[in-house]
Amino acid sequence: MTVVSADIRGLSLAYRDRVILQSVDLTVRLGGIHTVVGPVGAGKTSLLRTLAGQNFRPGAEVGGEVWIGGERLAPGYTGTLVAPQAAMIAGTVRSALAALGFAGGRERNSLEDLLETFDLLPLSQRESVDRPFLDLPTVDARLVVLAYAWIRARPRLLLLDDPTARLQHAEIFRYCEVLRRVCRLADTAVLVATEDGLSAREFGGETSLLAGGRILETQATPDFFQRPRTAVAASYIATGTCPNPPPDAAADPGMVTKFPELFGLPVADRPTRGDAPTPRTPIDPAQVFATHRTDRPPACDP
């Protein structure tokens, strides 16, 4: 069956008595990039770590499903979270290139094709290969790590946590261009979390706002930034942040009036001044989550 998208349905996360994510729904299209933006502490990294199977630990409650091309995946074995490899960081450019070649089982000509795809061909020059990996420009190092994750795992769902942090504008454009190219060539669905609006615009595809543990708005990226549908998205675009109450927080009357979508209220149901806000129902993690508990092996329906 042809894979058309990765569908995340009702993803929820609680740790002990704290609810972090509640009923997150996302669709990441094959060969495309979906960017999740939101304020600090909104749960963006928790979302990626859960999809990568890193939050299945004692004290955690994880619920929801992930489907790729009509196939339901077993919990904890879903996406590939891109992260530097310790051995690669400690070595030289030569050892990093060797790791790329080994991971892909590639001959030299094929390795050069890979480097060209990731805009890294200059690293194969004689004057570059003996440099310590840590001496590379930040954008080059991140592209090497991206290439290694991609060639090693060939993931259907690639997860990137703030990959353009601390990059200059020209470096952001370069990284985003490479990522878009890889998506098209590899038919990989890419989910990116970032707080940087410039990067989100450059990634293209679709953008979702995560705040209060929920996805509050999803649109094609140009529309998200130019014509936000919700007050909370407009606030985020204008200021780079927005209110971010925990999913189990009590409703604040003023915030309900200004940002009803944070509390699961349609904008049409915005309470008028003087009306009592609709209270947020307290969340019991034991009831909210269709749980895959960490004290037993994860299971998946056949």
N, C-alpha and C positions, 0 to 999 in steps of 0.2 A: 504494500500500500504506500502511496506517495505521501510523505509527511508534509502537511501544509502549515501546521502551527503547533506551538506548545501552549496548552491551555491549563492555567492554574485556577483551581476552583475551590473557593471557600477556605483558603489557607489561613490557619489560625495558630497563634503561639502564645502560651502563657508559661511563666517561670515561677514556680511556687504560687504565691497569691497575686502575682502581677500579670495582667493581660497586656501583651505587647502588640500583637496583630489580631485583627478580628475580621474574618470572612473576606479575605483579599481575593479578588478575581482579576486575572490578567490574561490576555492573549498575546503571545509573542510570535509573530509571523515568520515562517521559514524564509531565510535569506534576508531578514530584516532586523532592525534594531528597535527595541522598546526601552525608553529611558524612564526611570522612576526618580522624580525629584521630591524634595520635601525638606522641612527644617531639620536642624540637628536634633537627634533623639526621636525622629519620627518612626524609626524601625526599618530603614532601608537596608542597612547591613544585616539586621536580623532576618529580613526577608531572603536575602541572598544566601546567608548561612543555612537557613532552614531548607532551602531548595537544594543546597549542596550536601544535605545530610549531616550538618555539623551541630545541629541543635537537638539531636536525639540523645539526650543525656539525662541522668537522674534529676528529678525535680521539674523537668520540662514536660509540657503537654503540647503536642503538635497535632493539628487536624487538617483535613482537606485532602484534595487529590490533585495530581498532575497527569495530564494526558498529552501524549505526543502522537500525532497522526492516528488518533483513534485508539491508541494503546495506553491503558492505565499503568503507570509506573509504580513499582513498589516504593513505599516511603523510605527516604534516606539514600536513594540511589538515583538521583535525578540529573542535576546539572554539574558542570565543571566550573568551580570558582578559581579564577586566575590568581595565582600567588607566586612570588619568587621562590625558587628552589635554593635551599641553603648552600648546596655544593656549587651551584652556578654563581651565586653571589661571591663566594670565597675564592673563585678561580679567576682565570684570564678570559679574554675574548675568545682565544683559541679553544679553551675547554668548553665555553658556552656553545660555540659553533659545533664542536664535537658532540655535545649533548643533543643538539638539534639533529645532526646527522644520524646519531644512534637511535634517537626516538623514532625517527621516520624510516629507518633502514635504508638510507639514501646514498646513492653514489654522488660524487662531487658535482657533476653537472646538475643533478636534481636538487642538491642542496643550494646551489647558486640560484636555481629557479625559485626555490622557497625564499631565499634572502631577497630576491628581486620583488616577489609578491609582497613582502613585509617592509619594503623600502630600506633594506639593511645591507645591500650589496657592498657598499664601501667598507664594511667591517671585515670583509674577506681579504682586503689588501694587506700586503706584507707589513706595512708600517702600523697596522691596527691590531693584529692578532695577538701580540704579546702584551697588550695593555691590560692592567687589572680591570675586571668587569666593573668594579665600583667607580672607575675613572670615566666610564662612558657618560655622555650626556644623558640626562634623565629620560628623555623621550626614546633614545636608542635602547636603553636598558629595558624600558617597559615594552617596547616592541619585540625584543628578544624573548621576554617572559611570555608575551602573548603568543608568539610563534611556537614556543615550546609547549604551552598548554594546548594549543590547537593541534599540533602535529602528533603529540603524544596520546591525546584522548579522542581526537576526532569527535568532539561532543556534538550532540544534537541541540543542546541548550548550553550556551556559554554565558557565564556570570561574571560581571566586571564591577568591582566596587571602587568608585571614584578614580577611574584610571587616568584622568587628566589633571588630577590635583597638582598644583604647584608648577604646571607647565605654562610657558609663554604662549601668546596667541598663535604665533606661527607653528609652534609645536603641537598645539591642540588641533589645528587644521590638518597637520600631517598625520597625527594619530587617528583622527576621525576618518580621513580619507582611506588609510590602510584598513581600518576596521570595516568600513562599508565595502571595500573591495573583497575582503576575505568572506564577508557574509554572502556576497553574490556568488563567489566562486565555490564556496563550500556548502551552500544551502544550510547554513547554521542559523539557528535562532539565538539572538544575543539580547540579554537583559542587563542593562546598565543602571547602577545607582550613582547619583551625583547630586551635589548641591550647587553646581556651577551652571548657570543659565546659558552662558556662551557655548559650553560643551554640549548641553542638551539640544540647543538649536542646531549645532553643527552635526550631531549624530543623525538628525533627521528622523524618519520613521514615525513612531508614535511616542507621546509623552503622557505619563500619569502622575498625578499629585498624590503623595502618601502623607497623611497627617492624622493625628488622633487614632492611629492604628488601622485606618481604613483608606482605601482608594477613593478619593473624592471627585476626581475628574480625569477623564481620558479623552484625548483628541489627537488627530494628526498634529505633529509638532508645530508647524507654522500656525495652525489655528489655535493651539493651546496658548501660545505666547502672544498672538495678536488679537484673539477674540475669546478670552476665557468665559466660560459659562457660569461660573460660581464666584461668589464674593471672596471666598477663601483663596481660590486660584489667582484672582486679580490682586489680592493682597500679597501673595507670594511673589508674583511676577514684578510687582512694583517695588517691593522692599527686600526681596531675597529671603523672607521668612514669613511665617504665619502662625496663628495659634495652633497648639499641638497638645491638647488635653489627652491624657491616657484614655484608652477605650472604656475603662471602668470608672472614670471620674464622674462626679455628680455634675449635672448641668448647671452652668452659670447663666442666670437670666439675660444679662447683657450680651454674653457671647452667643447664646441661642438666637437672640434677635438679630445679631449682625451676621453670624455664620451658621445658619441652621443646618447646613450640610455636614458640619462636624458632628452633629448629634443624630444623624440619620433622618433628618427632616427634609422633605422636598422644599425647594425655595418657595413654592406656592403656599406652603403651610407655615411660612414665616409668621410668628406671633406678632400681633400689633402691640404697640406700646401700652403697657398696663395689663396685658394678658399674662397669665401665669404660663411659663414655658412648659412644654411637654417634658416631664422628667425622663432622663435616661434610665432605662431599666438596669439595675445592678447586674453585673455579670458574674456568674458562678462558673469558673473554668471547668469544673467537673461536668457541667451540663452543656456548655457551649461547644466543646470540641468533640468531633467524631474521632476519638483519640486513638493514636498509636502510642501506647505507653512505653516508656523506656525500660520497664522491668520485664518486658517480654519481647521476643524477636518481632520485628515488623512483619506484617503479612499483607498480602495483596489478593484481591479476588481473582480467580482464574479468568 
